[in-house]
Amino acid sequence: MSTLRHWIWLSTRGFAPGQYAARLLEAFGSPEGVYHADQGAYEALDLPPKVKAALQDKSLREADQVLDHCQRLGIRVVTIQDAGYPQRLREIDTPPAVLYVKGTLPDLDQEAAVAIVGARKASPYGIAAARKLGHDLARQGAVVVSGSAWGIDQAALQGAIQAGGRVVSVLGNGIDVIYPQGAQSLYEDVAKAGAVLSEYPPGTEPRGAHFPVRNRLIAGLSLGVVVAEGTETSGSLITARWALEQGRDVFAVPGSIDSALSRGPNGLIRRGEAMLIQDAWDILEEYQFLYPAKLQPRNPLPQQAEAARLAPEPVKEETVPKGAVQNANRVPEKPPEADILVVDLRQEPEAFTDDEAAILRTLQVRGALTPDDLTEATGIPARRILSALTLLQIRRLVGEETGKRFTTKVLLKE
C-alpha cells in the first residue's frame, strides 16, 4: 500500500497526471525517490515553479483518500511498472504514472485495438457509420477504443458491445463521476464488456482542459484512430494529431462536401494524413498480418439480424442528482416489444458464441428460466452463463421477467 501511496502522490503533481512523472522517475528512479528528494534536487530540474511547489507538499492524505475510494468502488490502480500496464502507453512521450481501471482491461499489446472518435453533436449519418464500424470491427476481432461522449463515441461503443466485442472507454474525469450526465448505463455496459479507464483519480470532475490531454491515451492505446465525423477544430482532430505524432495510423470516414461535420475527416484525407475507409475491413486488413489468428473478414449479417444489432440503444431512466437538469429527450427504460428476430445459423454460424447459442436454444425449448436453471440444463459453468446473459441483454436478445427468469427474443433456425 505504501508503494501505491507514493505512485498516486507522484501522479497528482503538476498540471496533468503523468505530464512530468516520466521525467521525475528518470531523475530519481522511483516514486519514493521523488518523494524523499529535497528542494535543491527539484531546483536542479527544468520544471515549472508550480510543479516544484507541488513536489514540496509531502502530505499523503490525498493519496490515502484516493486508495480508500478505489477500494470501496472496485477500481483497480495500475502503475507504469505493473505488468498489466499497456506497453503502447509506455512508449508515448508523456505516459501516465497511474491508470485507474474498472472492469477487465484487455491485453491491448496483443490485440488490434482501433479507436473511433468524432463529434458529440453528430449527424444521423455519422452515428450510423460509427455504430456500424464499431460493430463490424468487434465482430471481425478488434478491440474498440473511444471516449464516452454523446454522439460518435457512444455509438461506436454500443455497436461493438452489440456485436459481443470488447471495448475500452477512456475518460477525462474520475471513473466514479458520470459524464456526460445520463451515461451511467454506458459505463456499466463498457465495464462488463471490457474496461473504463482514466488517468484521473476518483472524484475528479470533468474539465475542458482534461479532454485534449485524455485524447493522447485514446491514440496511444490503439494501432489506429478512425475519425468518423468532426469539424476542422474539433477534439477528434486533436486525437488524430496525437495519433500522427505517436506514429499511429489514421483513418477517416468520408462525408458530404456540404457538411461542416465532414470537413475534419475530409481534410485529413485531402492532406494525405488519413486513409479513406468504407468499411471495417479497410482498417483491419492493415493489421491482419500482425494478428492472423484473431482478425478475419466476416460475411455480412442477414439484413434483419444487422438491423436488430445496429438499432439505437434506448436511453435508460437513471437517478439524477438533486438539482440537476433532467434530459427532456429521455425515453422509457422498457421499449415497445419488437417482432421476434429469426436467425438462421446455417447461413450465419458465427452470429452467436457457443455459450450464447446454447442459452438461446434452451430458452427456445423450455421457456423462461433462471441462470441456475440454465447452468443445470446446459452444463455451462455459472460464471459463463451470467457473462453470456449479460451480453445478450445488452444486445436486447433476451428479456428478464420477475424472479430473475430469462426469455429469448430470438428464434434460431438450424
N, C-alpha and C positions, 0 to 999 in steps of 0.2 A: 504493500500500500504506500510505503514511503516513497518508493520509486515513482509510482503514478502521481503522487502529490507533486513531485518536482517536475514531472513532464507537463502536468496541467499548469503549474505555475509558469513554466517557460513558455507554453503556448499562448498564454494570455499577456505576454509582454509585447507592447508595440501596437501599431495601428490595426493590424490584421493578424489572425493566427498564422504562425509559420513564416511571416514576412522576413523575420530576422533570425528565426530558430536555426536554420541550416548554418548560417554564418557563426552564430554563437556556439553551436555544437562543434564546429570545426576548430574554433579557437580554444574551447575549454574541455572538449572530449565527452562530456555527459551533462544531463540536466543538473545533477548535483554539483558538478564543476562550475557551471554557470551560476548556480545559486550561491555558492560559497565564495565566488570571486569578489574582490573588493572594488571600491570606486576607481582606484588607479588603473586596475585591469580593464574596466569598462571604458575609461577615458582613452585608453590606447587604441580602441577600435573606432572605426568610422561609422558611428551610429548617430541618429538624430538625438537631440537633447531630451526629448520626451521619452524615448526608449531607454536612455541611460537612467533617467529618473525612475522609470518603472522597474528597472532591474535592481535598483537600490531599495525597493519595497520588498522586504523579505517575509512578509506575512504569508502564511499558507492557509489562512482561514478560507479564502475564496476557493482554493483547490479542494479543501476538505468538503465544502458545501457542494461543489460540483460532483465529487465522488459519491456523496450521500444521495444526491439526486439521481445519478446514474444507477446506483444500486437499487433504489426504490422503483425506478421506471423501467428496469430491464435493459438499460443502454450499455453496450459494450464499449470500452475505451481501448483503442488500438494505437500504439505508438509507432513511430517510424522505424524503430528497431525490432518490432514484432514480426514474426514470420507471416502473419496474416495481412500485413500492410502491403498494398499493391506495388510491385516493383516499378510499374509505369509511372506512378506518382513520385517515387523516389528520384526519378530521372528529370523531373521538371525543375526549373530554376528556383522556385520557392515552394518546396513541398511542405505541407502542414506537419508539425511535430506530432499532432494528435488528431485522430479521427474518432468521432462518436457514431456508433452503428446500432441501428435497431433492425432486427431480422437476421438473415443469413447472407453475408456478403459473398457472392461467388468468387472463385479464384480467377479474377479478371485477367491475370497474366497468362492464363491458359485458355482464354475464351476470346472469340471475336466479338468484342464489345463495341457497339456503334451508338453514338449519341444522336438524338433527334432534337433540334431546337427550333424555335420560331416565335411568332408574335403571340401575345396574350389575347389581343382582340383580333383573332384570326378570322378569315373568311370561311364560309362553308367548304370551299374548295380546299383550303389549307387544312382544315380539321379532318376532312375525309382522307386527304393524302397522308397526313401524319398517322391517323389511325390505321390505315391500310399498310403503310410502311412498317409501323411498329408490330402489327400483327404478322406480316409476312417475314420480317427479319427474325422474330422469335420462332416462328414455325419452321424456318429453314436453319435454325441452330445458333443464332446470335443472342447475346445479352443486350438489352436495350437500356440506354442511359439517358436521363433527362433531368429537368428540374421538377417543379411541382405546380407551376403557374397554370392558370386557366388557359385555354386555347391549345396551342400545338403541344406543349409539354404533357398535359393531361391526356390528350387524345392519343399520343404516341404510347404512353404507359398503359392506358386502357386497352389499346389494340394488342399490345404484347401480352398482357395478362389474359385477355380473352382467348389468345392462342395457346394458353398454358405455358407461356415462356417465363424467363427470369428477367428481372428488372432491377435497376438501381436508380433511386431519385436522390439528387444532391441538393441540399438546402442552403439557403443564405441566412438561416436562423437556427435556433436550437431545435432539436428533434421534438421536444415537448411543446413547442409553440406552433400552433396550426396556422399556416399561411400558404395560400390565401384563405380567408375565412370560409368555412364550408368544405375544406379539403380533408377533413378527418377520415372520411371513408377511403379516400385515395391513399393516405398514409398507411392505413391498416392493410389495404389490399397489397400495396407495394411491399410492406414488411413481411407479409405472408408469402409473396411470390419472389422475394429477393431481399433487398435492404434499402432502408432510408439512411442516408449518410450526411454528416455535417462536420465541418472543422470548427464550428462554433459550439461552445458548451451549452448544456441545457439552460433554459431561461433567457437565452439571447433573443431579443426582439429583431424582426426583420428591418433592416435599414437600407436605403438606396445604395449606399456605398458597398454593402456586402455582396451584391449580386454580380457586378463585374469581376470581383475577386473570386467569388464562387465559380464563375464560368471557367476559370483555368483548370479546375478539378474535373468538370464535365469533359473538357477536351483531353485532359491528362489521363483519365481512366480509359479512354476509348482509342481504338485504332483509327477511327474516322468520325467526322461530325457531319450530319446532314442538316442543312438549313432548309426548312420546309417553306417558310414564309417570314417576311420581315422587311421593314423599311431600311434605308441605307444607313440610318443611325441607331438601329435597334440593338438590344442586348445580344440577339442571335448573331449579329455581325461581329460583336466583341468576342463571342465564343469561337467564331470562325478564325478571327485573328490569333487568338490563343492557340488554336489548332495548328495554324500555319507556322507560328513561332516554335511550337513544340515538335514540328516535323510530322504531324498527323495529316491524314488525308481529309479533304473537304469535298463534300458532295452537295448538290443543290437541286431542288425541285423547280423546274421552270414554270413561270406563270405568265399571266396576261401582261402585255406591254402597257396596258391602261391602268393597271393596279399598282398603287403605291406599295402594297404589301409584297409585291413580286420584284420590286426594284433591288432589294437586298440580294436574293438568290440569283436573279438575272444578271446583276452587276458582277457577282463572283464568277459566273460562267463567262461573261464577256471579257473579263480581265484574265482569264485562264487560271484563276485561283481555285476553281471548283469544277468537278466533273458533273456534267448534266446526267441526271438519272431519271428513269421512268418506272422502275420497279425495284424491289428489294434485292433481286439477284444482280442488278447492275452494280450494287455495292459489294455484295458478298463474294462475287467471282474474283474480286481483287485479293481476297484473303483465303480462297479455297485451298491454295497450295500450302498455307500455313496450318490449316485445321481440316485436313481432308476427311477425317473420321467424324467431324462434328457438323460441317457445313455441306448441304446438298440442296439443289433446287427441288421444290415440291410441285406436284401437279396442282393446278388451281382447284380450290374447293368447289363443289357444286354450288350453283348460284344461290340457292336457298340457304345452304349452310353458311356461305360467306356473308350473306345479308344479315343472318342472325348473329354471327360473331361480331360483325362490324357495326351493329346497331349502337347508337349512342347510349352510354350508361345513364340511367335515371339519377337525378340528384337526390340523395337521401336527406331526410329531415334530421338535423342534428341539433344538439344542445348548443345554444349561442350564449356567450357570457352576458350577464345583465348589463343593459345599457348599449349593447352592440346593435347595429342596424341589421334587421332581417333582410334576407335576399328575397325580393319580390318575385323572382323568377323560379323559385323552387317548385318542384312537382312532388306529388305524393310519393312516399317511400315505396309503396307497392304499386307497380304499374299495371295497367289492364292486362289480363291474360292474353297471350298471343296464341295463334294456332300452333299445334304441336309440330315440332321440327322432325322431318324424316331424313335420316342419314343412311345411305346405302354403303356399308363397309366394304362391299365388293369393289365399288368404284373409288372409295376413299378410305383405304385401310388405315391411314395414319391420322384420321380425324380425332382419335382419342388415344390416350395412353392405355396400356393393358389394364391398369387398375381402374381407370375411368370406364372403359368398356365393360369390364366385369360388373361394376356397380350399376351401370345403366341397364345391362341385361337382367340383373337380379331384380331391380325395381320394376322393370317392364313386366316381369313374370309374376312377382309376388306383391306388388303394390307398395304402399308406404311402409318403410322400415326405419328402425333406429340404427345408428352406427354400430352398436353391439350386434344387432341382427345381421347387418351386412358383413361384419367380421366373421360371424359364425357361418353364414351362408356361402361366402366366397373363399374363406380360408386365408384372406389377406390380413396382415397384422393391423391392429387398430390405428397405429400412427399413420400408416399409409392410407387407410380408409379415410381418416379425418383430413389428411392433406388433399386427397383427390376430391373429396366432397367440397372442400373449400374452393378449389379451383373451378369445379362445376357450378357452384353457387355464384362465383364471380362472373362466370360466363352466362348465368341465368339458364342453365340446362337442367338443374334440379330445383325443386321447391321445398320449403320447410314448413311442416304443419305443426300443430300443437304436440307436445310431448317429444320434441326432437325427432320427429319422424319425417323422412325424406321421400319425395316422389319424383319421378322422372318427367321431364318435358320433351324428351326425345324418343322417337320410335326408330329403333335400329332394324335395318334390313341386312340380312347376311346370306 
